[in-house]
Amino acid sequence: MTADITGAGAGAVAPAPAPVGQTALLDLDEVGGRVERTELPGGLRVLTETMPGVLSATLGIWVGVGSRDESPAVAGSSHFLEHLLFKGTTTRNALEIATAMDAVGGEMNAFTAKEHTCFYANVLSSDLPLAVTLLSDLVTEACNTAADLESERTVVLEEIAMRDDEPSDAVHDLFSETLFGDTPLGRSVLGTVESIEGLTRDDVDGWYRSRYVMPSIVVTAAGRVDHQQVLELVTAAFADRLGGDARPAPLRLGEGSLARPARPAGLIHRRTEQTHLLLGTPAMGRLDERRYVAAVLDAAVGGGMSSRLFQEIREKRGLVYSVGSALSHYAGAGAFSVYAGCSKKRVPEVLRLIRGELDRVAAEGITAEEVARGRGQLKGGLVLGLEDTGSRMSRLGKSELSYGEYLPVREVLARLDAVDEGQVRAVAAELFGQDTCLAVVGPYRESDLDRL
């Protein structure tokens, strides 16, 4: 289940930000810890969450750019650049970067999503200065040489090949393409073999120079951290790029909701033992207040072992090993999907059962007991998921970049508690009453899709 219930939503009123250079206290309680935010001159934002009782800290540097910002010609640039920055900076080569982190037992990595990129490091709190130095160096002083680009091009092409060899991964990219069509949301974060082979050093370095700018960057840290110390470290690390009257980049709002899937079905022919399929519909964007209701619905329909789809298709009939539903939210758009993997001969029955259950929920809603169980599942998952410094750091970054505000954990819990049976029924009727699309990876031909 991937529903994101981090921020407050379109109807919420964000607190007035503190003046540039001044720190705002956003949260202070036993659930959320002490959360503070400072906006530095030039639009760089710094958020920290202090967690008493831990000895570590996780630092993240977030950049508000992802595959959604790319044209087809440069598809995969954001992800390619994420790889390339680790190859060397003006002060360190790749081995020196890796050695410095290994020497303190830390972990450093990065990931690219459709709407943002994040570089992060998990270290002992005493080694936080090193983490700030290394990550800020990657983000601001990368060399992006032609030689490094050529060596990393092979690595990225191997990653695409690995995705293609894993049907359960390939079907998710195929579903996005089927639902969103030839749009940035429909294209893979990895790009294509053709786009990666066509990227030049000027393409990737130009993307870096134009996109990795202070108004688009957010620094977050969680664990045994002190906000003032983090602020001093970040200010020193970014000193040459701070200043001026630029403000943070505006919140990404998207282009409006998706009316219907781009096409009814998509197929990747593979001679696999299992057929992997995703059936889904458009859903609400991440700022829609109904996403809390949709998350409860998702939990009841396919979010766990007690969900309707798991019980009906796996437990009662034993037709699949894996079945479940997921919600994805983006700016102005979203998706609800059901995944299943089974032998080819069972696909028609599995699809019939999935469609039947969605139709039933669309017409009748779910029971009060299921609503209560869904609320409890989401609340428990949220709080348990915040037990480590990495998840807290990530929540801060997503709150700032994706929602433009931080919503305390207790308020998220209250919003989930407010979800009732009638609200779920209304959202179910809307979501499951739409046209669906189907993505299939398995031993099928195009002529089979109409029958499926």
N, C-alpha and C positions, 0 to 999 in steps of 0.2 A: 504494500500500500504506500503510495507516494504523495498523498495529499499534503499540501503545505498549508499549515494553519498558523504561521509565524506572526503575521502582521494583523492590523486591526480591520482593514477593509475600506471600501470606498466611502462608507458613511461616517467613518471615524474622524475626529478632529485632532490633528497632531498638535502637541504642545508647541508653543512658540520656541524656536531654536535659540540657544544662547548666542550672544554676539560673538563675532569671530574672535578666537583666542580665549574665550571664557568657557569654563566647563559646566555642563548641565548634568545633574543627577537624575537618571531616568528610572531607577528602580533600587529598592533597598528592602529586602525581606528574606525570610528563611528559604523561600523557593527560588527566587531569582538572583540572590546575591546583590552585590553593590555594582550597579551599571552606571557608567559615566561616559559622556560624549563631549568632545571638543572639536570645533571646526577651526583649522589653521588658515592663515592667509594663503590665498591661491586656490582654495576649495578642497584641500585635503582634509578628510575626516578621520578621527581616531576615537574608537569605542573600546572600553574595557569592561570586564566583569570579574570581580574579585571573588574567589571561591575559597573560603577558609577550610583548612584541613587537608589540602593537597600540596604536593611538593613540586608539581610540574606546571608548565604554562604552554599554551598553544597560541602561536601568532599566525595571523593570516593577512596577506595583502591582496585585496580584491580589486579587480579592474572591471568596470561596467561595459565589457565588450565580449561578445560571444558569436556563435555561428549565425545567429539571427541578423547580425549586422553585415553579413557578407553577401556579395553578388555571386552568381554561379561561377564566374571566371576565377574568383579567388576563394571558392568554397574550401573550408578546412584551414584557412590562414590563422585563425585564432588558436586552434589546437596545435598547428605546426609551430607557431611562435611559442606556445607554452613549453614545447619540447626544446626549442632552440635556445631559450634563455639560460638553460642549465649548461650549455656548451662552453660558456666563458664570458667574462666581462672585461672591462678595461683594466681591472686590478687582479683578477683571478682566472685561472683556467678551470676546466671542468674537474680535473683531479683535485685541485686545491679546494674547490667548493665542496666536493664530496668528502674529502679528508677532514676538513674543518668540522663538519657535522658529525661524522663518524667518531671523531676524537672525543666528543662529549656524550656519545650514546644517544644522540637525537635522531629524529626522523624528519626528512624534508621531502616534499612532493608538491604536486599541483594537479588541478583538474580544470577542464573547460566544459562549460554548459552552453545552452542556447543563448543565454542572455548575460553571462558573466564568466570571468576566469578568476581562479584563486590559487595563490602560491602560499604554502603553509609550512610551518615547522613546529614540532612538538619536542620540547626540551625541559630539563630541570630549570626551575625558576631562576637559579643563579646564572644560567647560560642564556637568558633572554637577550642580553646585549648582543651576543653573537648572532642569534636568530634575526634580530632586527638588521644588523649589519649585512648578513648574507642575503636575506630576502630583498632588502631595499637595493642592494647592488645588482641583483638579477633584474629587478623591475626598471631601474633607471640607467644602468651602465652596460647593458648587453652589447656584445660586438656584432653578433649576427653575421659572421663572415660567410663568404661564398663556399669555402671548404666545409665549414660546419653544416651549412644548409644541405650540401650534397650528401654528407654522411647521415644526417638526420632524416633526409627524405626517404632513405631506405628503411629506416626504423618505422616511420609513419606508414609507409606502404605495407610493411609487415603487420602493423597493427590493424590495418584495413583487412588484410588477408586473414588474420586471426578472427576478426569479427565475422567475416564471411564463412569461415569454417565452423562457427558456433551458431547453429540455427536459432537457438533461443535468444541470441543477441541480434542476429540479422533480422528476425521477424519484427523486432521493435522499431528499427529504422525503417523497415518496409511499411509498418503501420503508420508512422508519421508521414511518410511520403504519400500513402494512400489517402489519409485523412486531410492533410494540409496541401497536397499537391506540390507544384513547382513554386514554392514560396520558401523564404528562409526557415520557417518552422518545419517545413516538410523535408528539408535537406539534412543529411547527417552531420553531426559535429565533426566527424573525421574528414569530411569532404569525400571526393571520389578519386579513383586512381588517376583519371584524366586531369582533374584539377590540381592534384598534388604534383604530378609529373610536370605540369605546366607552370608552377609557381617559380618565380625568379627571386634572386636575393633582393632586388629592389621592391618586389611585391611585398615580401614578408617584412623587411626592414621598414618600408614605408608604412605598413600597417602598425608596426611598433611605434614609430615616431609620431604618428597622427593620433593613435588611440590611447597610448599609455601616458596620459597627461593628468595633472593633479586633480582637476575637477571630477574625473572619472574614477579616482582611486579612494579606497576606504581601507584603513588599517584597523584590525580587530585583535584583541588579545583576551584570553580567559585563563584563570587558574590563580596561582599565587602571584598576583601582579598588583602593582600600585599604579594608579592612573597617572600620577605626576611623573613617575619614573619612565613609564612607557612614552608619555608625551615628550619628555626630554630626549629620549633615545630616538624617537621618530623625527623630531624637529632637527636633531643633529644629522641624521641620516639623509633627510630630504632638504637640507638647508639651502642648497643651490637652486632648488626649484620652488621654494616657498616665496610668497610675496605677491603683490598686486591685488587687484580687487575682484578677481574671478571668484565666483561662487560655485558650489557643487553642481554637477550636471543635473538637469531636471529629471524627475522620475520618469522612467519608461512607461508609457501608457498603452502602446499597441494601436492597432488599426480597427478595433471593433471585433465583435464576436463572429465566429464562423457559422454561416447559416446551414450548411450541409457538407458532408464529406466531398472531397474533390472528385473521387471516383468510388464506385461501389466495392471494388476488390483489387488486390494486388497479389502477385505470385512470384516467388523465387523457386524455380525447379531444382530440387536436390534429391538424390537417391538416398534418402535417410530412412532409418528404421521407424522413427517417430515423425509425425506431422506436427509442426508447431504453428499455432494460429492465434491471432488476436482479433477479436470482434469488438467494435467500439463506436462511439459517437462523439460529436463535439460537446464540450462542457464550458463552464463559466471561467472567466479570467481570474487571476489571483487577487484582484482587488474587490471582487464581488463578495458581499457579506454572506451570501448563501453558501460559500464554500465550507463553512462549519457544518451546515446541514448536509451538504453533499458528502463530506467526510464521514459522517455518521451513517449515511446511506451506503457508502462504499464499504464500510466495516461490516455492515449487516449482510450485504450481498456477496462479497467475496474477499473480505479482509482478514480472515483468520480461519482456524479449524472449526469454529462453531458456525461459520457463515453458511448461507443457503447453498451457494454453489459447491463449496467443499463437501458439505454433508450430502447433497443430492447426487453429485457426480462421482466423487471419490469414495466416500464412506458407504453409501447405500449400494452403489453399483460397481465400484472398483474399476471405472473406465479409464482413469488417468492416474498418473503419479502426482502431477502438479496442476492446480487450477486456482485462479484467484483474480481479483479485480484491482484496478489502480486508477487514481486520479492524478492528472498532471495539470498544473496551472502555469500560464505565462501571462505576459501583459496583454490584456484584451482578448485572450483566447485560452482554451484548455481542451482536455480530452479525458473521456472515461473509457476504459478498455477492460476486457476480460481475456486473460491468457489461459491456454490449455495446451498440453502436449500429450499425444496419444498415437496409437497405431492407425494407419490409414483406414482400416476397415471400421474403426470406431468413430471417425470424424463426423459423419452425418448425424449419428445419435448424440454425440457430445454437443454439436452445434444446436440441434433441436432442443436439448435440455437447457442450454444457456439462453437461447432466445425465449423459450417458454417461461423461464424464471424471470427474465427481465420484463416480459409482457405482463406477467402476473403482478410483479411489484409496481409496474407503471399503473395498472388498473386498481390495485388494492392498497398500495403502500406496504409498510411493514408494521409489525405489532409493537405495542408499547414496551414489551419485554426486550425486543430486538433493539429498539431505540436506546433503552437504558444500557443494554450490554455494549452497544456501539459507543455510547458516550464514555463508559467505563474503560473500554479498550483504548480509545484515543487518549483519554486523560492519563491512564497508566503509562502508555507508550511514550507520551510527551515527557512526563516527569522522569521516567527511567532512562529515557534517551538523553537526558541532560546530566547524567552522572559523571561524564568525562569532560575534560577541558576542550577537546576538539569539537564536540557537538555544541558547546556553549559559544565557542568562537564562531562557528558556522552560523548559528542563529543570529548573532550580532550582525554579521556581514549581510545575510539575506534580509534582515529587518531594514537595514539602512539602504541597501541598493535596490531591493525589490519593492519595499513598502514605504520607504521614506520616513519611517518612524519605528520606535521600539515599543512593543506591547508586552507588559509584564506577564509572566507565566500565570499568575493568579487571574488575570483578566481573560486570558485564553481559556483557562479552565471554566471560568464563569460563562463565557460565550458557548462553550460546549454544553454546559449544564442547562442553558436556555433552549436548546434544540428540543422540539417536541414532535409528536407523531404527525400532526397536521402539516408542519413544515416539511418533514421528510416526504410525505405523500405528494405534496405539490412539486417538489424538486424531482422526485422519481418520475412523475407523469411527464414533466418537461424533458428530462434527460433521455428516458427510455422510450419516449413517444416519437423520437426523431428517426431519420434515416440512419442506418448503420453502414459501416464499411468493414471489410474482412481482409486481413493480411494472412497469407499462408506461405510457409516454407516447408516443402516436402515433395514427394514423388507424384506431382500432378501436372497436367497440361492446362493451357489457357482455357481450352474448351470445357474443362471440369468446373471452372469457377461459377458459371451460371447455376449448375446443379447444386453446388455447395451453398 
